[in-house]
């Protein structure tokens, strides 16, 4: 049992005792006020905080708006509940009111803790996220309750500070067993044949400069993540030392894949491996982290599974087949290839763990193959929608 479980247990006991003392009406109206305030705060945050770029200021503003309005509404509900409770006692229903109040208090605290944890985990504060990850109570509640409404999920995504989309719509499952990394020399050897085919993607917009990576799948055609080019009208792809304007011909915000066309001398075409890779397989993460030069990071495949998450806007639910990786994924790696020892692209890097900075995620080759094949035949420009939430 972690410290969060202890805190939640104390809150549950306090809520039960408080429910016995104050009665059902106070509890019902207090928590009704909290959830109404949460909904109102969600709407206000989407209007005010969403236009800001990802970062600490947006995170703080979002939390202040959502939780501040929710707490204020809860206090108002408590006041109204006190008046209603007095009426219940006059009608000689005090004992019934107290018993129901205790039960409502316990349930409401558990749901509130689960909702608040969903907000906080997106802010990527390691010591808190690790505690949430170890919480048996929150995991049990998470298994029972359905995913939060899409509007709440969109606000949760505003708390992300690193620009990565959420892999999971709920509290992330425990990280798979960490697998041994190949040596730096081994990863460099794996990546060597692909270096001339991996390119930087840049775009001005969404509150600053958006960065990512891409790789060639056909002459003049590259693949990246949809969240890299979302909301960007004129992305560029850097081949060698020259930046070329790119045309987005496929944009899939659900899977998080985009296909771009460029008039540039791209390198050798990379093949995509659609077969399943066994845990422990050595690999290399190739890309341009933090808008720097091309970089090869050690990686190994820890697991493969279907992750139920949200689209890049934190909206509708989507199921993605992903590889969980042991290896460091940094901002700017998004859209770059995960290269296997056979020289093929095992998947596309698209996110990392909110709990463990040494765990990343890639869309599998099988998951992206349909979009890539379709994009290779397209030439007309498509909209890249609004800026991504993360």
Secondary structure, DSSP 8 states (H G I E B T S, - for coil): --HHHHHHHHHHHHHHHHHHHH-HHHHHHHHHHHHHHHHHHHHHHHHHTTTS-SSHHHHHHHHHHHHHHHHHHHHHHHHHHHHHHHHHHHTT-HHHHHHHHHHHHHHHHHHHHHHHHHHHHHT--HHHHHHHHT-HHHHHHHHHS----HHHHHHHHHT-SS----S-SSS------------HHHHHHHHGGGGGGEEEEEEEETTEEEEEEEEEEETTEEEE-HHHHTT-SS-EEEETTEEEEEEEEEEETTTTEEEEEE-S-------B--S---TT-EEEEEE-GGG-S-EEEEEEEEEEEEEEEE-TTS-SEEEEEEEEEES---TT-TT-EEEETTSSEEEEEEEE-SS-TTEEEEEEHHHHHHHHHHHHT--S-----S----
